[in-house]
Amino acid sequence: MSESQVGQNRSANYNEITVPSGHAGLRLDAALAKLLPEHSRSRLQAWLKDGTITLDGLSADPKRKVWGGEKITISVLPEPTFSTAAEDIPLAIVFEDEGLIVIDKPAGLVVHPGNGNRDGTLMNALLHHAPALAGVPRAGIVHRLDKDTSGLLVVAKTLAAQTGLVRQLQARSVKRHYLALVHGKVGTGGTVDAPLGRHPLQRVKMAIVKHGGKAARTHYAVQEVFADCTLVECRLETGRTHQIRVHMASIKHALVGDPVYGKTKCDNATLGAFPRQALHAWRLSLNHPDSGTEIGWESPLPPDFVSLLETLRGA
């Protein structure tokens, strides 16, 4: 089978690929990376590890060299989801072309279906807006925002774009800036460099985990100081689950309105009444996976956040 034929047979579920003679001498994992460039190396390694990929009918060793003519069999099962139904849910699209969609997500919209949110999610909305996303893992979603976090989120429309974005995220070249209102007066900016993992006792929470946690780094800068709180800009180097929320709480400046990591009681009635974590994905920039050109977007604060700040300024 020629490489052009290989390209024509790529889909969500593969049957069999014959290693071209031009790949002779390569390790299997390197050959797969060339044959299936739309998939990240980590995804291919995971498939090799869990037995999804076999070589001539046997378990595939990533380090084994191929010489051409071997039969690679790939049996990818559909990723488990709660609902893959397309739903006509309005989307605030700030950019779209053949490779990308950039969404300005409102607070309250869940990104993926899951327990308690089996439909009505961003994924369901995306499948209605662009049905071809059904052929891309996770409907092209490469990073998440928490349900009650608002702001910018990028979606890949093709496998190649998804792999390109994942590699940029891994290389930390995607620039993500957030605005957060935190409790207390923050004197100066700084950096929180602390690994994150699942809380050892409360599994629905994340926590700073010194042994076995994943590297996480958040830079923060003061934007505006109020009597009982501070508006800060947070810049992510990594994108761990609940990263800003956990990191800011760890330095005694939990996000206003955060029901998980924040204060259970608040003496300031205005802050205590805010119904969600005051966190907004403000700026996003990246290199377009097709052209390589750096592009970026900015999202204004949503009305509830603006109203909160105006009330604090008038206090």
C-alpha positions as semicolon CSV with decimal commas, in nm:
position;residue;x (nm);y (nm);z (nm)
1;M;0,000;0,000;0,000
2;S;0,138;0,340;-0,095
3;E;0,154;0,632;0,146
4;S;-0,122;0,802;-0,053
5;Q;-0,338;0,494;-0,005
6;V;-0,261;0,500;0,365
7;G;-0,384;0,857;0,379
8;Q;-0,708;0,761;0,208
9;N;-0,774;0,488;0,464
10;R;-0,739;0,706;0,775
11;S;-1,055;0,725;0,982
12;A;-1,169;0,692;1,339
13;N;-1,128;0,312;1,312
14;Y;-0,843;0,163;1,111
15;N;-0,823;-0,189;0,975
16;E;-0,479;-0,261;0,836
17;I;-0,182;-0,061;0,712
18;T;0,114;-0,211;0,526
19;V;0,446;-0,053;0,622
20;P;0,592;0,111;0,309
21;S;0,944;0,006;0,206
22;G;1,055;0,366;0,246
23;H;1,011;0,331;0,622
24;A;1,256;0,039;0,647
25;G;1,486;0,067;0,947
26;L;1,259;0,292;1,152
27;R;1,134;0,200;1,496
28;L;0,764;0,114;1,495
29;D;0,669;0,423;1,696
30;A;0,861;0,646;1,454
31;A;0,701;0,478;1,154
32;L;0,356;0,526;1,304
33;A;0,427;0,895;1,362
34;K;0,506;0,932;0,991
35;L;0,212;0,722;0,873
36;L;-0,040;0,891;1,102
37;P;0,081;1,250;1,151
38;E;-0,266;1,370;1,247
39;H;-0,230;1,181;1,577
40;S;0,001;1,294;1,856
41;R;0,288;1,070;1,964
42;S;0,133;1,039;2,309
43;R;-0,191;0,908;2,156
44;L;-0,002;0,655;1,944
45;Q;0,206;0,547;2,245
46;A;-0,114;0,496;2,445
47;W;-0,258;0,280;2,167
48;L;0,061;0,073;2,158
49;K;0,056;0,032;2,535
50;D;-0,306;-0,079;2,560
51;G;-0,281;-0,324;2,269
52;T;-0,492;-0,125;2,024
53;I;-0,207;-0,155;1,773
54;T;-0,066;-0,493;1,669
55;L;0,215;-0,579;1,429
56;D;0,166;-0,889;1,213
57;G;-0,101;-1,000;1,458
58;L;0,121;-0,979;1,767
59;S;0,164;-0,727;2,046
60;A;0,360;-0,433;1,911
61;D;0,686;-0,325;2,075
62;P;0,736;0,048;2,005
63;K;1,113;-0,003;1,980
64;R;1,097;-0,285;1,726
65;K;1,231;-0,191;1,385
66;V;1,017;-0,235;1,076
67;W;1,155;-0,324;0,733
68;G;0,856;-0,279;0,503
69;G;0,571;-0,515;0,427
70;E;0,463;-0,568;0,789
71;K;0,092;-0,545;0,863
72;I;-0,004;-0,290;1,127
73;T;-0,355;-0,344;1,261
74;I;-0,522;-0,063;1,453
75;S;-0,854;-0,117;1,626
76;V;-0,964;0,207;1,787
77;L;-1,280;0,183;1,990
78;P;-1,500;0,492;2,003
79;E;-1,428;0,702;2,311
80;P;-1,698;0,653;2,575
81;T;-1,935;0,945;2,589
82;F;-2,265;1,013;2,759
83;S;-2,421;1,185;2,460
84;T;-2,294;1,245;2,110
85;A;-2,618;1,400;1,996
86;A;-2,598;1,728;1,810
87;E;-2,795;1,998;1,989
88;D;-2,893;2,340;1,861
89;I;-2,727;2,541;2,139
90;P;-2,615;2,897;2,054
91;L;-2,241;2,949;2,033
92;A;-2,052;3,277;2,054
93;I;-1,793;3,217;1,779
94;V;-1,515;3,475;1,766
95;F;-1,314;3,302;1,491
96;E;-1,358;3,013;1,251
97;D;-1,177;2,880;0,946
98;E;-1,113;2,535;0,798
99;G;-0,893;2,429;1,089
100;L;-1,010;2,609;1,403
101;I;-1,308;2,741;1,595
102;V;-1,258;2,983;1,883
103;I;-1,552;3,001;2,123
104;D;-1,632;3,266;2,383
105;K;-1,786;3,029;2,637
106;P;-2,046;3,167;2,879
107;A;-2,039;3,076;3,246
108;G;-2,271;2,784;3,315
109;L;-2,196;2,589;2,997
110;V;-2,031;2,252;3,057
111;V;-1,762;2,158;2,804
112;H;-1,795;1,775;2,798
113;P;-2,085;1,543;2,880
114;G;-2,040;1,365;3,212
115;N;-2,212;1,265;3,533
116;G;-2,483;1,519;3,604
117;N;-2,442;1,679;3,260
118;R;-2,536;1,416;3,005
119;D;-2,630;1,666;2,736
120;G;-2,661;2,038;2,679
121;T;-2,283;2,076;2,665
122;L;-2,040;2,261;2,442
123;M;-1,959;1,930;2,272
124;N;-2,325;1,880;2,180
125;A;-2,339;2,236;2,045
126;L;-2,023;2,187;1,839
127;L;-2,157;1,869;1,678
128;H;-2,463;2,065;1,565
129;H;-2,258;2,357;1,435
130;A;-1,999;2,141;1,254
131;P;-2,118;1,779;1,210
132;A;-1,778;1,672;1,072
133;L;-1,640;1,710;1,427
134;A;-1,796;1,370;1,499
135;G;-1,488;1,226;1,324
136;V;-1,242;1,408;1,553
137;P;-1,171;1,277;1,905
138;R;-1,361;1,474;2,172
139;A;-1,518;1,677;1,890
140;G;-1,190;1,866;1,853
141;I;-1,179;1,999;2,210
142;V;-0,815;2,019;2,324
143;H;-0,848;2,210;2,651
144;R;-1,127;2,287;2,892
145;L;-1,276;2,564;3,095
146;D;-1,467;2,483;3,413
147;K;-1,845;2,505;3,391
148;D;-1,859;2,840;3,572
149;T;-1,551;2,991;3,408
150;S;-1,621;3,215;3,110
151;G;-1,405;3,307;2,812
152;L;-1,199;3,183;2,522
153;L;-1,156;2,821;2,422
154;V;-1,011;2,683;2,096
155;V;-1,145;2,377;1,911
156;A;-0,971;2,186;1,631
157;K;-1,182;2,099;1,327
158;T;-0,944;1,835;1,188
159;L;-0,721;1,562;1,328
160;A;-0,413;1,742;1,198
161;A;-0,515;2,068;1,366
162;Q;-0,593;1,885;1,689
163;T;-0,252;1,720;1,695
164;G;-0,085;2,054;1,621
165;L;-0,269;2,224;1,906
166;V;-0,194;1,941;2,149
167;R;0,176;1,968;2,065
168;Q;0,166;2,344;2,124
169;L;-0,002;2,290;2,460
170;Q;0,263;2,035;2,551
171;A;0,537;2,277;2,442
172;R;0,364;2,554;2,644
173;S;0,358;2,786;2,345
174;V;-0,016;2,855;2,369
175;K;-0,058;3,179;2,564
176;R;-0,358;3,186;2,798
177;H;-0,436;3,487;3,015
178;Y;-0,718;3,501;3,269
179;L;-0,872;3,772;3,484
180;A;-0,960;3,662;3,836
181;L;-1,105;3,842;4,135
182;V;-0,950;3,701;4,451
183;H;-1,012;3,754;4,819
184;G;-0,778;3,983;5,011
185;K;-0,527;4,243;4,905
186;V;-0,251;4,109;4,681
187;G;0,057;4,328;4,729
188;T;0,264;4,237;4,426
189;G;0,261;3,986;4,145
190;G;0,441;3,655;4,155
191;T;0,448;3,293;4,047
192;V;0,299;2,982;4,204
193;D;0,505;2,680;4,103
194;A;0,344;2,377;4,267
195;P;0,252;2,034;4,125
196;L;-0,115;1,939;4,111
197;G;-0,299;1,611;4,143
198;R;-0,618;1,462;4,281
199;H;-0,690;1,544;4,644
200;P;-0,591;1,233;4,845
201;L;-0,921;1,225;5,036
202;Q;-1,171;1,427;4,831
203;R;-1,137;1,285;4,481
204;V;-1,358;1,550;4,317
205;K;-1,105;1,815;4,419
206;M;-0,755;1,894;4,301
207;A;-0,472;1,975;4,540
208;I;-0,102;2,054;4,555
209;V;0,063;1,711;4,552
210;K;0,438;1,724;4,605
211;H;0,499;1,357;4,525
212;G;0,338;1,231;4,207
213;G;0,164;1,555;4,108
214;K;0,196;1,707;3,761
215;A;0,408;2,019;3,716
216;A;0,197;2,335;3,728
217;R;0,302;2,700;3,711
218;T;0,082;3,011;3,731
219;H;0,208;3,369;3,698
220;Y;-0,010;3,644;3,843
221;A;-0,002;4,025;3,828
222;V;-0,208;4,282;4,017
223;Q;-0,458;4,479;3,804
224;E;-0,676;4,658;4,060
225;V;-0,698;4,653;4,441
226;F;-1,026;4,692;4,635
227;A;-1,104;4,698;5,006
228;D;-1,150;4,321;5,044
229;C;-1,032;4,176;4,714
230;T;-0,795;4,216;4,421
231;L;-0,834;4,183;4,044
232;V;-0,539;3,986;3,911
233;E;-0,427;3,868;3,571
234;C;-0,315;3,505;3,569
235;R;-0,099;3,360;3,295
236;L;-0,076;2,984;3,262
237;E;0,238;2,796;3,165
238;T;0,059;2,467;3,220
239;G;-0,310;2,388;3,203
240;R;-0,396;2,152;3,486
241;T;-0,750;2,099;3,609
242;H;-0,856;2,383;3,845
243;Q;-0,500;2,519;3,829
244;I;-0,569;2,888;3,894
245;R;-0,830;2,809;4,159
246;V;-0,599;2,579;4,355
247;H;-0,285;2,791;4,313
248;M;-0,446;3,117;4,423
249;A;-0,613;2,945;4,719
250;S;-0,274;2,804;4,819
251;I;-0,138;3,157;4,872
252;K;-0,446;3,260;5,075
253;H;-0,613;3,444;4,788
254;A;-0,894;3,212;4,682
255;L;-1,119;3,319;4,397
256;V;-1,431;3,513;4,485
257;G;-1,738;3,291;4,444
258;D;-1,543;2,964;4,430
259;P;-1,763;2,704;4,605
260;V;-1,490;2,439;4,619
261;Y;-1,165;2,615;4,706
262;G;-1,294;2,949;4,832
263;K;-1,439;3,082;5,155
264;T;-1,752;2,919;5,291
265;K;-1,850;3,248;5,453
266;C;-1,766;3,601;5,342
267;D;-1,806;3,919;5,550
268;N;-1,843;4,128;5,232
269;A;-2,203;4,077;5,119
270;T;-2,127;4,184;4,761
271;L;-1,852;3,924;4,724
272;G;-2,052;3,659;4,907
273;A;-2,345;3,702;4,669
274;F;-2,145;3,638;4,350
275;P;-2,278;3,303;4,229
276;R;-1,972;3,158;4,055
277;Q;-1,594;3,169;4,064
278;A;-1,488;3,509;3,932
279;L;-1,262;3,376;3,657
280;H;-1,259;3,473;3,290
281;A;-1,035;3,343;3,008
282;W;-0,945;3,685;2,873
283;R;-0,675;3,640;2,610
284;L;-0,570;3,347;2,393
285;S;-0,295;3,328;2,133
286;L;-0,133;3,042;1,942
287;N;0,034;2,949;1,617
288;H;-0,223;2,843;1,360
289;P;-0,161;2,467;1,310
290;D;-0,200;2,500;0,930
291;S;-0,011;2,821;0,850
292;G;0,215;2,856;1,153
293;T;0,112;3,221;1,182
294;E;0,065;3,351;1,535
295;I;-0,293;3,467;1,595
296;G;-0,474;3,581;1,906
297;W;-0,807;3,692;2,045
298;E;-0,942;3,888;2,340
299;S;-1,277;3,849;2,514
300;P;-1,432;4,132;2,717
301;L;-1,547;4,054;3,069
302;P;-1,904;3,921;3,079
303;P;-2,183;4,139;3,223
304;D;-2,197;3,973;3,567
305;F;-1,822;4,023;3,619
306;V;-1,841;4,383;3,495
307;S;-2,133;4,456;3,728
308;L;-1,943;4,314;4,024
309;L;-1,640;4,533;3,956
310;E;-1,856;4,842;3,909
311;T;-2,026;4,778;4,244
312;L;-1,688;4,741;4,414
313;R;-1,559;5,062;4,256
314;G;-1,861;5,252;4,377
315;A;-1,843;5,117;4,731
